[in-house]
């Protein structure tokens, strides 16, 4: 995701980030490294073209410099699409590891999954975000893995309920 514009809000102690998709995000100074504070303020902040416009960079009074990638901002803000892609990525890594440990050939796994070897390779590609969690769960099941989904409520939100 490309960053369109970045600004700072010293009163709220946060970066304000606008993307080309039209979504605005905030990112607190407390999560940045190096951390800006009242003695070491931000002198400059900009969209970093050297990082493909997918990050912001800031310079502190001390001369220290830090960059924050858009993925950090999306994860901090728990962007639903990013979090779904992150879950898919983690399941893909687990499936790749289990295939290495299984002793089964890719052809055998594809046959059990009732798909082609080429489709299996696409399913195992961590960069492929168009796959479904259903496909990954089916693959992990074939590899004798049990997939459990745990839903936890964040502290302070719906604390009276439990799943």
Buried (B, 14 or more C-beta within 10 A) or exposed (E): BEBBEBEBEEEEBBBBBBBEEEBEBEBEBEEBEEBBEEEBEBEEBEBBEEBEBBBBBBBBEEEEEBBBBBBBBBEBBEBEEBEEBBEBBEBBEBBBEBBEEBEBEEEEBBBBBEBEBEBBEBBBEEEEEEBEEEBBBBBBEBBEBEEEEEEEEEEEEEEEEEE
